[in-house]
Amino acid sequence: MKKILKNIPLILIVGLLLSRIILVSCTKEKVAVPVITNAPDPNCPDTIKFSTTITDMMTNNCAGCHGNGGTPPDLTAYASIRDNASAILASMGPNGTMPKNMTKLADTTVQKFSCWISQGKLNN
């Protein structure tokens, strides 16, 4: 009994250290939550038309390889472009690989595609 009483300070120290380790390891990491607003993107002053701007962009830069029967995805149809919009944007950005074997798209062209996405990928 005397031996246990003698080791109480050591037991308390070990217990405090273990509880501290457990508390620190169980804390949740704070994750930034994006704020979604309905405010228009200041970089997109005009409404981007799918029927002209986006179809022309896809025809001139993408459909040669990603057309009917070509390499998927088929970028000649609205639904496919809409469904793959984020990947398309990433592929044409500064670190992107498309269009292959062609000059990188102008920043203004990429910005228009980005604006079309932010405006809701409308079939207008």
VENGI-V872450 format. One record per pair of residues at least 24 apart in sequence whose ideal C-beta (glycine too) atoms are under 7 Angstrom apart, sorted by the first residue. I is the first residue (numbers start at 1). J is the second residue. Records with the same first field share a line. If there is no record, write none. Layout:
# VENGI-V872450
I=J + J
This chain:
# VENGI-V872450
41=115 + 118
43=111 + 115
44=115 + 118 + 119
47=119
48=112 + 115 + 116 + 119
49=124
50=78 + 116 + 122 + 123 + 124
51=124
53=112
54=81 + 113 + 116
57=109 + 113
61=99 + 105
62=99
65=100
78=123
82=121
85=117 + 121
89=113 + 114 + 117
